[in-house]
């Protein structure tokens, strides 16, 4: 995640907190949109059975790229 930052998250029952990496709203939206495209394709594609077709593989790669924040 290129737009990620670290935020402190306190624990609920008085235990020690921890740092958690969080993404920006725009980055989250891009990642969610890419994943939704992949899921929608897999749900409707007649060629996607137990394994993904070439188009689904491309959509999965787009999702993985969005998730990693790789803009190349």
N, CA, C and O atoms as CSV, one atom per row, in Angstrom:
chain,resi,resn,atom,element,x,y,z
A,1,UNK,N,N,0.835,-1.177,0.000
A,1,UNK,CA,C,0.000,0.000,0.000
A,1,UNK,C,C,0.879,1.240,0.000
A,1,UNK,O,O,1.588,1.510,0.970
A,2,UNK,N,N,0.831,1.971,-1.065
A,2,UNK,CA,C,1.686,3.143,-1.151
A,2,UNK,C,C,1.184,4.293,-0.296
A,2,UNK,O,O,1.995,5.060,0.221
A,3,UNK,N,N,-0.134,4.443,-0.126
A,3,UNK,CA,C,-0.680,5.519,0.681
A,3,UNK,C,C,-0.931,5.102,2.115
A,3,UNK,O,O,-1.709,5.739,2.825
A,4,UNK,N,N,-0.284,4.051,2.537
A,4,UNK,CA,C,-0.537,3.509,3.877
A,4,UNK,C,C,0.192,4.317,4.937
A,4,UNK,O,O,1.215,4.955,4.687
A,5,UNK,N,N,-0.368,4.261,6.101
A,5,UNK,CA,C,0.260,4.872,7.265
A,5,UNK,C,C,0.013,3.973,8.467
A,5,UNK,O,O,-0.791,3.044,8.403
A,6,UNK,N,N,0.699,4.252,9.548
A,6,UNK,CA,C,0.551,3.453,10.766
A,6,UNK,C,C,-0.308,4.211,11.764
A,6,UNK,O,O,-0.125,5.411,11.969
A,7,UNK,N,N,-1.252,3.498,12.387
A,7,UNK,CA,C,-2.098,4.080,13.420
A,7,UNK,C,C,-2.078,3.193,14.652
A,7,UNK,O,O,-2.001,1.968,14.557
A,8,UNK,N,N,-2.148,3.832,15.801
A,8,UNK,CA,C,-2.195,3.101,17.065
A,8,UNK,C,C,-3.618,2.596,17.290
A,8,UNK,O,O,-4.578,3.355,17.157
A,9,UNK,N,N,-3.752,1.317,17.631
A,9,UNK,CA,C,-5.041,0.711,17.943
A,9,UNK,C,C,-4.987,0.177,19.365
A,9,UNK,O,O,-4.277,-0.793,19.630
A,10,UNK,N,N,-5.725,0.794,20.287
A,10,UNK,CA,C,-5.728,0.293,21.658
A,10,UNK,C,C,-6.477,-1.039,21.742
A,10,UNK,O,O,-7.412,-1.293,20.982
A,11,UNK,N,N,-6.055,-1.863,22.664
A,11,UNK,CA,C,-6.760,-3.130,22.899
A,11,UNK,C,C,-7.986,-2.865,23.758
A,11,UNK,O,O,-8.014,-1.888,24.507
A,12,UNK,N,N,-8.981,-3.702,23.664
A,12,UNK,CA,C,-10.249,-3.458,24.329
A,12,UNK,C,C,-10.275,-3.639,25.834
A,12,UNK,O,O,-10.968,-2.876,26.506
A,13,UNK,N,N,-9.569,-4.593,26.400
A,13,UNK,CA,C,-9.713,-4.913,27.825
A,13,UNK,C,C,-8.534,-4.444,28.658
A,13,UNK,O,O,-8.126,-5.123,29.600
A,14,UNK,N,N,-7.994,-3.306,28.324
A,14,UNK,CA,C,-6.900,-2.773,29.121
A,14,UNK,C,C,-5.544,-3.355,28.781
A,14,UNK,O,O,-4.555,-3.011,29.428
A,15,UNK,N,N,-5.466,-4.213,27.799
A,15,UNK,CA,C,-4.187,-4.783,27.392
A,15,UNK,C,C,-3.387,-3.775,26.580
A,15,UNK,O,O,-3.866,-2.678,26.293
A,16,UNK,N,N,-2.179,-4.148,26.216
A,16,UNK,CA,C,-1.362,-3.228,25.433
A,16,UNK,C,C,-1.944,-3.067,24.021
A,16,UNK,O,O,-2.515,-4.001,23.458
A,17,UNK,N,N,-1.787,-1.890,23.479
A,17,UNK,CA,C,-2.250,-1.632,22.119
A,17,UNK,C,C,-1.222,-2.103,21.107
A,17,UNK,O,O,-0.220,-2.722,21.467
A,18,UNK,N,N,-1.468,-1.813,19.864
A,18,UNK,CA,C,-0.552,-2.187,18.796
A,18,UNK,C,C,-0.666,-1.198,17.646
A,18,UNK,O,O,-1.644,-0.459,17.541
A,19,UNK,N,N,0.331,-1.193,16.799
A,19,UNK,CA,C,0.315,-0.357,15.603
A,19,UNK,C,C,-0.278,-1.187,14.461
A,19,UNK,O,O,0.023,-2.372,14.314
A,20,UNK,N,N,-1.128,-0.539,13.655
A,20,UNK,CA,C,-1.770,-1.226,12.538
A,20,UNK,C,C,-1.593,-0.373,11.289
A,20,UNK,O,O,-1.755,0.846,11.326
A,21,UNK,N,N,-1.261,-1.025,10.196
A,21,UNK,CA,C,-1.091,-0.327,8.932
A,21,UNK,C,C,-2.465,-0.135,8.291
A,21,UNK,O,O,-3.235,-1.088,8.176
A,22,UNK,N,N,-2.769,1.084,7.877
A,22,UNK,CA,C,-4.060,1.386,7.264
A,22,UNK,C,C,-3.831,2.154,5.970
A,22,UNK,O,O,-2.869,2.912,5.845
A,23,UNK,N,N,-4.732,1.946,5.006
A,23,UNK,CA,C,-4.627,2.624,3.723
A,23,UNK,C,C,-5.533,3.839,3.659
A,23,UNK,O,O,-6.426,4.013,4.490
A,24,UNK,N,N,-5.294,4.664,2.674
A,24,UNK,CA,C,-6.128,5.843,2.473
A,24,UNK,C,C,-7.482,5.424,1.900
A,24,UNK,O,O,-7.587,4.342,1.323
A,25,UNK,N,N,-8.520,6.251,2.042
A,25,UNK,CA,C,-9.836,5.907,1.492
A,25,UNK,C,C,-9.806,5.666,-0.017
A,25,UNK,O,O,-10.476,4.756,-0.507
A,26,UNK,N,N,-9.041,6.466,-0.758
A,26,UNK,CA,C,-8.943,6.269,-2.205
A,26,UNK,C,C,-8.292,4.949,-2.562
A,26,UNK,O,O,-8.709,4.267,-3.498
A,27,UNK,N,N,-7.275,4.600,-1.811
A,27,UNK,CA,C,-6.575,3.342,-2.047
A,27,UNK,C,C,-7.489,2.157,-1.735
A,27,UNK,O,O,-7.507,1.165,-2.464
A,28,UNK,N,N,-8.236,2.272,-0.656
A,28,UNK,CA,C,-9.181,1.218,-0.290
A,28,UNK,C,C,-10.226,1.046,-1.386
A,28,UNK,O,O,-10.575,-0.079,-1.744
A,29,UNK,N,N,-10.723,2.154,-1.916
A,29,UNK,CA,C,-11.745,2.109,-2.959
A,29,UNK,C,C,-11.224,1.434,-4.222
A,29,UNK,O,O,-11.928,0.625,-4.825
A,30,UNK,N,N,-10.001,1.757,-4.627
A,30,UNK,CA,C,-9.409,1.121,-5.820
A,30,UNK,C,C,-9.245,-0.377,-5.615
A,30,UNK,O,O,-9.533,-1.167,-6.514
A,31,UNK,N,N,-8.786,-0.763,-4.445
A,31,UNK,CA,C,-8.593,-2.181,-4.155
A,31,UNK,C,C,-9.927,-2.908,-4.148
A,31,UNK,O,O,-10.048,-3.995,-4.713
A,32,UNK,N,N,-10.919,-2.319,-3.517
A,32,UNK,CA,C,-12.244,-2.929,-3.454
A,32,UNK,C,C,-12.869,-3.043,-4.837
A,32,UNK,O,O,-13.501,-4.053,-5.146
A,33,UNK,N,N,-12.705,-2.031,-5.668
A,33,UNK,CA,C,-13.252,-2.049,-7.017
A,33,UNK,C,C,-12.589,-3.151,-7.860
A,33,UNK,O,O,-13.266,-3.843,-8.620
A,34,UNK,N,N,-11.284,-3.308,-7.723
A,34,UNK,CA,C,-10.575,-4.347,-8.470
A,34,UNK,C,C,-11.031,-5.740,-8.026
A,34,UNK,O,O,-11.219,-6.625,-8.861
A,35,UNK,N,N,-11.208,-5.937,-6.728
A,35,UNK,CA,C,-11.654,-7.236,-6.224
A,35,UNK,C,C,-13.087,-7.518,-6.667
A,35,UNK,O,O,-13.409,-8.648,-7.034
A,36,UNK,N,N,-13.944,-6.506,-6.635
A,36,UNK,CA,C,-15.333,-6.670,-7.067
A,36,UNK,C,C,-15.383,-7.054,-8.548
A,36,UNK,O,O,-16.198,-7.890,-8.940
A,37,UNK,N,N,-14.525,-6.456,-9.370
A,37,UNK,CA,C,-14.457,-6.818,-10.789
A,37,UNK,C,C,-14.099,-8.281,-10.970
A,37,UNK,O,O,-14.683,-8.970,-11.807
A,38,UNK,N,N,-13.141,-8.755,-10.187
A,38,UNK,CA,C,-12.740,-10.161,-10.250
A,38,UNK,C,C,-13.894,-11.072,-9.836
A,38,UNK,O,O,-14.193,-12.048,-10.523
A,39,UNK,N,N,-14.545,-10.752,-8.709
A,39,UNK,CA,C,-15.647,-11.590,-8.229
A,39,UNK,C,C,-16.820,-11.607,-9.202
A,39,UNK,O,O,-17.409,-12.658,-9.457
A,40,UNK,N,N,-17.157,-10.434,-9.745
A,40,UNK,CA,C,-18.261,-10.366,-10.706
A,40,UNK,C,C,-17.964,-11.207,-11.938
A,40,UNK,O,O,-18.842,-11.899,-12.454
A,41,UNK,N,N,-16.733,-11.144,-12.402
A,41,UNK,CA,C,-16.353,-11.945,-13.572
A,41,UNK,C,C,-16.473,-13.437,-13.279
A,41,UNK,O,O,-17.064,-14.183,-14.059
A,42,UNK,N,N,-15.913,-13.867,-12.160
A,42,UNK,CA,C,-15.948,-15.294,-11.812
A,42,UNK,C,C,-17.374,-15.799,-11.645
A,42,UNK,O,O,-17.658,-16.963,-11.929
A,43,UNK,N,N,-18.268,-14.938,-11.188
A,43,UNK,CA,C,-19.656,-15.350,-10.960
A,43,UNK,C,C,-20.435,-15.501,-12.270
A,43,UNK,O,O,-21.421,-16.235,-12.315
A,44,UNK,N,N,-20.012,-14.826,-13.321
A,44,UNK,CA,C,-20.794,-14.831,-14.562
A,44,UNK,C,C,-20.089,-15.472,-15.749
A,44,UNK,O,O,-20.730,-15.720,-16.770
A,45,UNK,N,N,-18.820,-15.743,-15.652
A,45,UNK,CA,C,-18.056,-16.276,-16.790
A,45,UNK,C,C,-18.324,-17.772,-16.973
A,45,UNK,O,O,-18.144,-18.554,-16.039
A,46,UNK,N,N,-18.753,-18.172,-18.177
A,46,UNK,CA,C,-18.989,-19.594,-18.415
A,46,UNK,C,C,-17.695,-20.415,-18.480
A,46,UNK,O,O,-17.732,-21.635,-18.315
A,47,UNK,N,N,-16.555,-19.759,-18.718
A,47,UNK,CA,C,-15.275,-20.464,-18.805
A,47,UNK,C,C,-14.595,-20.649,-17.453
A,47,UNK,O,O,-13.659,-21.439,-17.330
A,48,UNK,N,N,-15.059,-19.926,-16.445
A,48,UNK,CA,C,-14.480,-20.051,-15.105
A,48,UNK,C,C,-15.253,-21.125,-14.340
A,48,UNK,O,O,-16.393,-20.915,-13.926
A,49,UNK,N,N,-14.627,-22.246,-14.167
A,49,UNK,CA,C,-15.224,-23.295,-13.360
A,49,UNK,C,C,-14.435,-23.394,-12.070
A,49,UNK,O,O,-14.453,-22.481,-11.245
A,50,UNK,N,N,-13.749,-24.501,-11.905
A,50,UNK,CA,C,-12.897,-24.666,-10.720
A,50,UNK,C,C,-11.626,-23.836,-10.824
A,50,UNK,O,O,-10.998,-23.527,-9.811
A,51,UNK,N,N,-11.246,-23.477,-12.039
A,51,UNK,CA,C,-10.057,-22.634,-12.218
A,51,UNK,C,C,-10.438,-21.384,-13.001
A,51,UNK,O,O,-11.443,-21.356,-13.711
A,52,UNK,N,N,-9.630,-20.374,-12.858
A,52,UNK,CA,C,-9.907,-19.085,-13.498
A,52,UNK,C,C,-9.477,-19.095,-14.961
A,52,UNK,O,O,-8.461,-19.690,-15.318
A,53,UNK,N,N,-10.269,-18.427,-15.801
A,53,UNK,CA,C,-9.901,-18.272,-17.204
A,53,UNK,C,C,-8.828,-17.181,-17.309
A,53,UNK,O,O,-8.456,-16.572,-16.306
A,54,UNK,N,N,-8.342,-16.941,-18.513
A,54,UNK,CA,C,-7.283,-15.945,-18.717
A,54,UNK,C,C,-7.743,-14.546,-18.315
A,54,UNK,O,O,-6.968,-13.790,-17.729
A,55,UNK,N,N,-8.975,-14.193,-18.619
A,55,UNK,CA,C,-9.487,-12.876,-18.241
A,55,UNK,C,C,-9.540,-12.729,-16.719
A,55,UNK,O,O,-9.184,-11.681,-16.180
A,56,UNK,N,N,-9.982,-13.774,-16.036
A,56,UNK,CA,C,-10.039,-13.739,-14.568
A,56,UNK,C,C,-8.638,-13.624,-13.976
A,56,UNK,O,O,-8.436,-12.927,-12.982
A,57,UNK,N,N,-7.686,-14.297,-14.579
A,57,UNK,CA,C,-6.299,-14.185,-14.098
A,57,UNK,C,C,-5.809,-12.745,-14.217
A,57,UNK,O,O,-5.134,-12.235,-13.322
A,58,UNK,N,N,-6.153,-12.094,-15.327
A,58,UNK,CA,C,-5.778,-10.691,-15.501
A,58,UNK,C,C,-6.431,-9.798,-14.467
A,58,UNK,O,O,-5.794,-8.884,-13.942
A,59,UNK,N,N,-7.710,-10.057,-14.165
A,59,UNK,CA,C,-8.410,-9.282,-13.141
A,59,UNK,C,C,-7.800,-9.519,-11.766
A,59,UNK,O,O,-7.702,-8.594,-10.960
A,60,UNK,N,N,-7.391,-10.754,-11.498
A,60,UNK,CA,C,-6.752,-11.047,-10.215
A,60,UNK,C,C,-5.419,-10.309,-10.098
A,60,UNK,O,O,-5.078,-9.797,-9.032
A,61,UNK,N,N,-4.675,-10.260,-11.189
A,61,UNK,CA,C,-3.399,-9.538,-11.175
A,61,UNK,C,C,-3.634,-8.045,-10.937
A,61,UNK,O,O,-2.865,-7.399,-10.225
A,62,UNK,N,N,-4.693,-7.499,-11.532
A,62,UNK,CA,C,-5.034,-6.082,-11.305
A,62,UNK,C,C,-5.375,-5.851,-9.837
A,62,UNK,O,O,-4.988,-4.834,-9.262
A,63,UNK,N,N,-6.093,-6.786,-9.231
A,63,UNK,CA,C,-6.420,-6.679,-7.804
A,63,UNK,C,C,-5.145,-6.742,-6.958
A,63,UNK,O,O,-4.957,-5.933,-6.049
A,64,UNK,N,N,-4.284,-7.693,-7.259
A,64,UNK,CA,C,-3.040,-7.829,-6.493
A,64,UNK,C,C,-2.186,-6.570,-6.621
A,64,UNK,O,O,-1.562,-6.137,-5.652
A,65,UNK,N,N,-2.158,-5.987,-7.810
A,65,UNK,CA,C,-1.402,-4.747,-8.038
A,65,UNK,C,C,-2.009,-3.594,-7.233
A,65,UNK,O,O,-1.281,-2.808,-6.627
A,66,UNK,N,N,-3.337,-3.497,-7.227
A,66,UNK,CA,C,-4.005,-2.443,-6.458
A,66,UNK,C,C,-3.771,-2.632,-4.968
A,66,UNK,O,O,-3.588,-1.659,-4.237
A,67,UNK,N,N,-3.777,-3.869,-4.520
A,67,UNK,CA,C,-3.584,-4.157,-3.099
A,67,UNK,C,C,-2.174,-3.821,-2.633
A,67,UNK,O,O,-1.972,-3.358,-1.510
A,68,UNK,N,N,-1.203,-4.059,-3.509
A,68,UNK,CA,C,0.180,-3.783,-3.133
A,68,UNK,C,C,0.544,-2.317,-3.284
A,68,UNK,O,O,1.575,-1.873,-2.778
A,69,UNK,N,N,-0.307,-1.558,-3.985
A,69,UNK,CA,C,-0.021,-0.147,-4.200
A,69,UNK,C,C,1.002,0.077,-5.283
A,69,UNK,O,O,1.557,1.170,-5.394
A,70,UNK,N,N,1.261,-0.927,-6.078
A,70,UNK,CA,C,2.237,-0.842,-7.176
A,70,UNK,C,C,1.610,-0.090,-8.337
A,70,UNK,O,O,0.686,-0.600,-8.970
A,71,UNK,N,N,2.089,1.103,-8.627
A,71,UNK,CA,C,1.523,1.929,-9.684
A,71,UNK,C,C,2.206,1.755,-11.025
A,71,UNK,O,O,1.875,2.467,-11.972
A,72,UNK,N,N,3.123,0.855,-11.133
A,72,UNK,CA,C,3.861,0.676,-12.391
A,72,UNK,C,C,3.020,-0.025,-13.413
A,72,UNK,O,O,3.476,-0.261,-14.532
